[in-house]
Amino acid sequence: MNAIWPFPCRRDPLAVKRLFACAVLISIFSAQSLFALEHVTLRRDGREQTVSGQVVVTAEDGGLLLMARDGTLWTVEPEQLVSRKQDDEPFRPFSRDELARQVIAELPPGFETYATHHYLICYNTSREYAVWCGALFERLYKGFTNFWTRKGMKLHEPEFPLVAVVFNSAESYSAFARSELGAAPESIIGYYSLRSNRITMYDLTGVEALRSAGDRRGSAAQINRMLERPEVEQLVATIIHEATHQIAFNSGLQTRYADIPLWVSEGIAAFFETPDLRSAKGWRTIGAVNDNRLDRFHDYLQHRPSASLKSLISDDKRIRDTRQALDAYAEAWALNYYLIHHHPKQYVAYLQMLSRKEQLLWDDPATRLKEFQEAFGDNLGQLDGDFLRQMQKVR
């Protein structure tokens, strides 16, 4: 069992647990105030700091959700707020160069940047690996957006360059990521943060245990040869999984800090995580059977409870529980695979409904179940039966 699989993209616990737990009403902004630049001073851990950006949510208790110019989402509790000031300057994201300087300033010494059309790769490993990552992510971006556009989803270009931070070793990555992940970095090779909107990872070609005699960290072709091996494939798939989250939350398919059920967001990421490192023109394996998820799902069927589908849809508990997560991820992949292939119009309409969810308003289990049934029919038992029959045919 690989310990990297059970972990979803990182959520800011302040946003989930405390800040807007009572935020029933969302203030209505005029067009002028919505796009104005605000300077919010907050006090956290005994320190005052000022963050400039756009206030996107004001809760009835005075708490704020602020989007900074680098794309980071700041949750400010009422007791943390010192002052807020609005000026006449409109909000605008950092330019690519401004963003590069901002990110580099937050990282240990020795990082450089490499830019593609959609991505800003910040790295302290070889430039060749940064270029390889940029090409991989751009191919995924093209495949992802083409796939959903053909199915009728209206996506948009990202408001911010998509940042990926690549460390040269697992050790340096873990030391940096520990502040966000706690004790978990050693078991997670990379992650996407909803708060910072960045992917953080490390250079897989530098891991001695994954290298064979004669491996060299050189050209893209050599990197591909190293990472195409079966024992490395799942690690590359994890990076693709996290990159899929980033694209989904920056293209309009999903909204950061909105209540997107984890079975949807994680299932979609698993749907795209079958890497094709040989294709230079696009992501040819979108929708291919994910053998690892399918095998796990078949194993789960041996002891699957009758209410499994209902529990997966109603809340995120199983996916968040490390004891159940592998089975829940497998079922989430299988359910998304089934709905995409057998109920495509209803599935797209359901995704469109989720894409309109307000930030920081959390649905209860009954609402989640009701919305699913409105999209796919009231008879959950009938749908579950067809789901299982169809997935038994998948090989």
MIKERO-514178 format. One line per field, with one value per residue (C-alpha): residue number from 0; x, y, z. Coordinates in steps of 0.001 Angstrom, whole numbers. Layout:
nr <- [NUM | ...]
X <- [X | ...]
Y <- [Y | ...]
Z <- [Z | ...]
! end
This chain:
nr <- [0 | 1 | 2 | 3 | 4 | 5 | 6 | 7 | 8 | 9 | 10 | 11 | 12 | 13 | 14 | 15 | 16 | 17 | 18 | 19 | 20 | 21 | 22 | 23 | 24 | 25 | 26 | 27 | 28 | 29 | 30 | 31 | 32 | 33 | 34 | 35 | 36 | 37 | 38 | 39 | 40 | 41 | 42 | 43 | 44 | 45 | 46 | 47 | 48 | 49 | 50 | 51 | 52 | 53 | 54 | 55 | 56 | 57 | 58 | 59 | 60 | 61 | 62 | 63 | 64 | 65 | 66 | 67 | 68 | 69 | 70 | 71 | 72 | 73 | 74 | 75 | 76 | 77 | 78 | 79 | 80 | 81 | 82 | 83 | 84 | 85 | 86 | 87 | 88 | 89 | 90 | 91 | 92 | 93 | 94 | 95 | 96 | 97 | 98 | 99 | 100 | 101 | 102 | 103 | 104 | 105 | 106 | 107 | 108 | 109 | 110 | 111 | 112 | 113 | 114 | 115 | 116 | 117 | 118 | 119 | 120 | 121 | 122 | 123 | 124 | 125 | 126 | 127 | 128 | 129 | 130 | 131 | 132 | 133 | 134 | 135 | 136 | 137 | 138 | 139 | 140 | 141 | 142 | 143 | 144 | 145 | 146 | 147 | 148 | 149 | 150 | 151 | 152 | 153 | 154 | 155 | 156 | 157 | 158 | 159 | 160 | 161 | 162 | 163 | 164 | 165 | 166 | 167 | 168 | 169 | 170 | 171 | 172 | 173 | 174 | 175 | 176 | 177 | 178 | 179 | 180 | 181 | 182 | 183 | 184 | 185 | 186 | 187 | 188 | 189 | 190 | 191 | 192 | 193 | 194 | 195 | 196 | 197 | 198 | 199 | 200 | 201 | 202 | 203 | 204 | 205 | 206 | 207 | 208 | 209 | 210 | 211 | 212 | 213 | 214 | 215 | 216 | 217 | 218 | 219 | 220 | 221 | 222 | 223 | 224 | 225 | 226 | 227 | 228 | 229 | 230 | 231 | 232 | 233 | 234 | 235 | 236 | 237 | 238 | 239 | 240 | 241 | 242 | 243 | 244 | 245 | 246 | 247 | 248 | 249 | 250 | 251 | 252 | 253 | 254 | 255 | 256 | 257 | 258 | 259 | 260 | 261 | 262 | 263 | 264 | 265 | 266 | 267 | 268 | 269 | 270 | 271 | 272 | 273 | 274 | 275 | 276 | 277 | 278 | 279 | 280 | 281 | 282 | 283 | 284 | 285 | 286 | 287 | 288 | 289 | 290 | 291 | 292 | 293 | 294 | 295 | 296 | 297 | 298 | 299 | 300 | 301 | 302 | 303 | 304 | 305 | 306 | 307 | 308 | 309 | 310 | 311 | 312 | 313 | 314 | 315 | 316 | 317 | 318 | 319 | 320 | 321 | 322 | 323 | 324 | 325 | 326 | 327 | 328 | 329 | 330 | 331 | 332 | 333 | 334 | 335 | 336 | 337 | 338 | 339 | 340 | 341 | 342 | 343 | 344 | 345 | 346 | 347 | 348 | 349 | 350 | 351 | 352 | 353 | 354 | 355 | 356 | 357 | 358 | 359 | 360 | 361 | 362 | 363 | 364 | 365 | 366 | 367 | 368 | 369 | 370 | 371 | 372 | 373 | 374 | 375 | 376 | 377 | 378 | 379 | 380 | 381 | 382 | 383 | 384 | 385 | 386 | 387 | 388 | 389 | 390 | 391 | 392 | 393 | 394]
X <- [0 | 1515 | 1165 | 1067 | -2469 | -4762 | -4119 | -6406 | -5381 | -4683 | -7464 | -6851 | -8169 | -9098 | -11495 | -13075 | -13182 | -13621 | -13552 | -16859 | -18624 | -21399 | -21246 | -24778 | -24970 | -22553 | -22328 | -23216 | -20513 | -20954 | -18929 | -16640 | -15830 | -15592 | -12641 | -10941 | -7585 | -7816 | -5059 | -5989 | -3915 | -4273 | -2678 | -1701 | 637 | 1387 | 2536 | 845 | 1046 | -671 | -1938 | -3081 | -5688 | -9379 | -11930 | -14103 | -16237 | -17332 | -19095 | -21841 | -19515 | -16959 | -14546 | -12968 | -11735 | -9085 | -7441 | -3932 | -2277 | -226 | -3403 | -3117 | -6399 | -6213 | -8832 | -9099 | -11127 | -12926 | -10600 | -7555 | -8676 | -6813 | -7844 | -8858 | -8366 | -9521 | -7833 | -8721 | -6362 | -8193 | -7240 | -4970 | -2947 | 822 | 2519 | 4534 | 7753 | 6215 | 4864 | 8248 | 9934 | 7244 | 7517 | 11328 | 11416 | 9437 | 11723 | 15183 | 18176 | 19139 | 15794 | 15340 | 12297 | 11241 | 8048 | 5724 | 2486 | 438 | 3032 | 5717 | 8119 | 10257 | 13084 | 16456 | 16990 | 18268 | 16780 | 16128 | 13787 | 12006 | 11547 | 10275 | 7729 | 6588 | 6042 | 4207 | 1895 | 1157 | 204 | -2087 | -3585 | -4327 | -5842 | -7903 | -9392 | -10061 | -11803 | -14211 | -14807 | -15895 | -18357 | -19943 | -18188 | -17307 | -13816 | -11630 | -7938 | -6345 | -6324 | -2855 | 117 | 21 | 2926 | 4829 | 7672 | 10175 | 12800 | 15961 | 15522 | 12893 | 14718 | 14649 | 11032 | 10014 | 11793 | 9932 | 6519 | 6433 | 5012 | 1940 | 1653 | 2849 | 4416 | 3096 | 5658 | 7713 | 4695 | 3492 | 5646 | 3729 | 580 | -1627 | -2576 | -5976 | -4686 | -1541 | -2793 | 598 | 1893 | 4909 | 6944 | 10471 | 12623 | 11833 | 14962 | 17090 | 15676 | 18381 | 15899 | 14148 | 17272 | 18819 | 22422 | 23340 | 20540 | 21587 | 19692 | 20143 | 17905 | 14135 | 14516 | 16641 | 14177 | 11328 | 13160 | 13665 | 10067 | 8364 | 9335 | 6424 | 7813 | 7821 | 4526 | 2376 | 4649 | 4277 | 530 | 475 | 2068 | -499 | -3260 | -2163 | -1670 | -5217 | -6534 | -4688 | -6113 | -9647 | -9573 | -8155 | -10192 | -13713 | -14509 | -14281 | -13893 | -11385 | -12981 | -16370 | -18006 | -16983 | -17564 | -14261 | -15617 | -15948 | -12656 | -10590 | -12407 | -11752 | -8083 | -7850 | -9600 | -6744 | -3831 | -2973 | 234 | 1311 | 4893 | 5457 | 2896 | 4348 | 1094 | -1405 | -2744 | -3827 | -4814 | -7624 | -10355 | -8157 | -8889 | -6939 | -5724 | -4599 | -7943 | -9909 | -8048 | -8612 | -12310 | -12701 | -11097 | -13430 | -16461 | -15777 | -16857 | -18624 | -21584 | -24972 | -24948 | -21480 | -22628 | -24820 | -22020 | -19550 | -21937 | -23234 | -19990 | -16184 | -15555 | -14421 | -11978 | -10520 | -10203 | -6786 | -8182 | -10844 | -9264 | -7802 | -11187 | -12988 | -10592 | -11070 | -14850 | -14669 | -12657 | -15075 | -18168 | -16778 | -15705 | -19191 | -21053 | -18828 | -19381 | -23013 | -24653 | -22529 | -25170 | -26398 | -22821 | -21840 | -24965 | -24034 | -20491 | -21933 | -24105 | -21088 | -19033 | -21546 | -21144 | -20400 | -17159 | -17168 | -20757 | -20764 | -23604 | -24958 | -25194 | -28887 | -28238 | -25412 | -27567 | -30518 | -28362 | -26985 | -30452 | -31733 | -28995 | -29086 | -32500 | -34218 | -33701 | -30213 | -30465 | -31222 | -28300 | -26001 | -26993 | -26246 | -22992 | -21796 | -22901 | -21145 | -17928 | -17758 | -17398 | -14469 | -11084]
Y <- [0 | 3312 | 5990 | 8849 | 8132 | 8943 | 12664 | 15203 | 18696 | 20830 | 22941 | 25893 | 24645 | 28153 | 28437 | 25081 | 24865 | 28295 | 31438 | 31312 | 28612 | 31138 | 33013 | 32604 | 35912 | 37088 | 40819 | 42180 | 44310 | 47004 | 46498 | 49331 | 47904 | 44321 | 45128 | 47706 | 47039 | 46787 | 46849 | 44660 | 44741 | 41718 | 40510 | 36846 | 35091 | 38415 | 40041 | 42631 | 42318 | 44052 | 42113 | 43866 | 42279 | 41871 | 41088 | 38393 | 37465 | 39446 | 37331 | 38712 | 38439 | 40723 | 38019 | 38342 | 36185 | 38142 | 37188 | 38610 | 39713 | 36498 | 34363 | 33363 | 33267 | 34832 | 34038 | 36811 | 36215 | 39220 | 39351 | 39297 | 42289 | 45495 | 47724 | 47690 | 50495 | 50754 | 52941 | 54023 | 51558 | 48552 | 45058 | 43314 | 40138 | 40329 | 40217 | 37079 | 38865 | 40279 | 36875 | 35256 | 37707 | 37134 | 33333 | 33284 | 35559 | 32952 | 30051 | 29053 | 30535 | 29099 | 28984 | 30092 | 30376 | 28897 | 30104 | 28472 | 29817 | 28939 | 27950 | 29481 | 26760 | 27747 | 25255 | 24582 | 21353 | 21037 | 23330 | 20239 | 18847 | 22204 | 22247 | 18650 | 19586 | 22620 | 20509 | 17822 | 20345 | 22172 | 18885 | 18112 | 21609 | 21248 | 17810 | 18851 | 21975 | 20275 | 17381 | 19523 | 22082 | 19301 | 18151 | 21607 | 23142 | 26808 | 27240 | 30327 | 31115 | 31205 | 34611 | 33884 | 31977 | 28437 | 28096 | 24852 | 24753 | 21953 | 21043 | 19168 | 16531 | 14874 | 16101 | 19802 | 19492 | 17893 | 20555 | 23299 | 21580 | 20581 | 23959 | 23281 | 19502 | 18851 | 15412 | 14203 | 15433 | 12245 | 10281 | 12828 | 13436 | 16546 | 18493 | 21313 | 23967 | 25582 | 28464 | 29368 | 27992 | 26325 | 22830 | 21846 | 18755 | 17410 | 16055 | 12346 | 11655 | 12497 | 9691 | 7029 | 4239 | 4953 | 5009 | 2179 | 1703 | 4133 | 6620 | 10211 | 13370 | 14989 | 15625 | 15373 | 12043 | 10668 | 11979 | 10313 | 6997 | 7132 | 8068 | 5702 | 2640 | 827 | 1340 | 5122 | 5446 | 5902 | 8671 | 10563 | 9931 | 11638 | 14761 | 14703 | 14277 | 17427 | 19376 | 18423 | 19952 | 23162 | 23402 | 22588 | 25346 | 27925 | 27282 | 27694 | 24010 | 24384 | 27286 | 27390 | 27352 | 26472 | 23264 | 20924 | 17338 | 15524 | 12515 | 14863 | 16751 | 13686 | 11463 | 13885 | 14162 | 10349 | 10258 | 12325 | 10675 | 8006 | 9515 | 9234 | 10423 | 9483 | 11852 | 15211 | 16572 | 16115 | 13964 | 10873 | 8797 | 10937 | 8561 | 5475 | 2852 | 3627 | 121 | 912 | 2485 | -250 | -3046 | -1370 | -877 | -4558 | -5492 | -3103 | -4734 | -7845 | -5988 | -2898 | -1845 | -1367 | 2335 | 2975 | 5202 | 7304 | 7796 | 8802 | 11398 | 12814 | 13971 | 13813 | 11672 | 8504 | 10299 | 12223 | 9114 | 7553 | 4139 | 4310 | 6699 | 4199 | 2511 | 5863 | 7236 | 4113 | 4392 | 8121 | 7376 | 4600 | 6775 | 9643 | 7195 | 5674 | 8991 | 10451 | 7414 | 6570 | 9848 | 12504 | 15232 | 14937 | 14823 | 18016 | 19765 | 18630 | 20021 | 23290 | 23528 | 22887 | 25502 | 28147 | 27327 | 30303 | 30352 | 29390 | 28168 | 24498 | 22124 | 19550 | 15863 | 16131 | 18985 | 17121 | 14048 | 16107 | 17869 | 14547 | 13058 | 16131 | 15549 | 11752 | 10647 | 9934 | 6164 | 5889 | 2120 | 1718 | 3958 | 2073 | -1236 | -23 | 1546 | -1785 | -3734 | -1382 | -1209 | -5013 | -4916 | -2488 | -4080]
Z <- [0 | -1075 | 1579 | -915 | -2131 | 805 | 987 | -713 | -1755 | 1276 | 2773 | 5081 | 8433 | 9557 | 6665 | 7387 | 11162 | 12647 | 10588 | 8777 | 10735 | 11455 | 8188 | 6901 | 5038 | 2387 | 1789 | -1652 | -3267 | -5866 | -9035 | -7954 | -4521 | -5788 | -8038 | -5823 | -4183 | -404 | 2186 | 5143 | 8310 | 10565 | 13755 | 13862 | 16295 | 17952 | 14686 | 12513 | 8747 | 5863 | 2875 | -304 | -2487 | -3186 | -462 | -2008 | 1012 | 4060 | 6675 | 8859 | 11865 | 10165 | 9052 | 5610 | 2768 | 893 | -2379 | -2515 | -5725 | -5844 | -5744 | -2087 | -149 | 3308 | 5928 | 8511 | 11650 | 13191 | 16195 | 13881 | 11816 | 12732 | 9832 | 6189 | 3717 | 116 | -2458 | -5968 | -7613 | -9106 | -8048 | -10502 | -10117 | -10049 | -13411 | -14090 | -13108 | -9921 | -9005 | -9632 | -7266 | -4631 | -4709 | -4827 | -1771 | 192 | -726 | 512 | -1366 | -4731 | -6553 | -10161 | -12390 | -15699 | -17417 | -19921 | -21344 | -18247 | -15634 | -13501 | -12375 | -9374 | -8925 | -7348 | -9255 | -12842 | -15458 | -17585 | -14948 | -14654 | -18438 | -18332 | -15644 | -17633 | -20758 | -18764 | -17124 | -20384 | -22061 | -19146 | -19279 | -22988 | -22538 | -19512 | -21081 | -24424 | -22674 | -20662 | -23419 | -25767 | -23109 | -22880 | -19880 | -20241 | -18868 | -18696 | -18699 | -15240 | -13556 | -12165 | -13592 | -12248 | -9830 | -9263 | -6732 | -7416 | -4811 | -5732 | -3016 | -862 | 2232 | 1309 | 160 | 3475 | 5527 | 3642 | 3504 | 7157 | 8191 | 6048 | 6196 | 9729 | 10057 | 6700 | 4072 | 4155 | 2894 | 298 | -2763 | -3791 | -3048 | -4259 | -1721 | -2026 | 91 | -1858 | -5188 | -5735 | -6334 | -4226 | -5137 | -5574 | -8407 | -8694 | -10744 | -7720 | -5561 | -5395 | -4669 | -7970 | -10117 | -12094 | -13092 | -15838 | -15119 | -15723 | -14780 | -18163 | -21138 | -21302 | -23111 | -20274 | -17689 | -19578 | -19670 | -15906 | -15139 | -17595 | -15566 | -13880 | -10380 | -10909 | -12770 | -9664 | -8413 | -11682 | -11492 | -8092 | -9554 | -12365 | -9762 | -7925 | -11156 | -12189 | -8963 | -9753 | -13275 | -12083 | -9455 | -11887 | -15021 | -13625 | -13253 | -9472 | -7025 | -4205 | -745 | -2202 | -1000 | -3805 | -2621 | -2346 | -4220 | -7213 | -6983 | -6059 | -8537 | -11388 | -10427 | -10422 | -13825 | -15302 | -13498 | -16079 | -17463 | -21088 | -21134 | -24772 | -26282 | -27297 | -28747 | -25974 | -23195 | -25074 | -22046 | -20623 | -19588 | -19761 | -17142 | -13999 | -13198 | -9656 | -8735 | -10506 | -8734 | -5378 | -6185 | -7085 | -3767 | -1953 | -3533 | -1451 | 1693 | 337 | 2548 | 917 | 1866 | 435 | -2418 | -125 | 2390 | -342 | -1761 | 1518 | 3141 | 2943 | 6029 | 4271 | 1996 | 4936 | 7114 | 6400 | 7373 | 4627 | 2144 | -329 | -784 | -906 | -3530 | -5620 | -5401 | -6191 | -9329 | -10294 | -9750 | -11813 | -14529 | -14586 | -14644 | -17376 | -19605 | -18839 | -17736 | -19467 | -19862 | -16298 | -15039 | -16849 | -15568 | -12045 | -12441 | -13723 | -10621 | -8379 | -10241 | -9113 | -5407 | -3154 | -1237 | 2445 | 2519 | 3530 | 2674 | 5096 | 4066 | 3222 | 783 | -910 | -1352 | -2616 | -5233 | -6443 | -6757 | -8572 | -11148 | -11473 | -10224 | -6925 | -7017 | -5568 | -5238 | -8951 | -9893 | -7524 | -9061 | -12582 | -11368 | -10002 | -13091 | -15462 | -13423 | -13296 | -17088 | -17030 | -17620]
! end
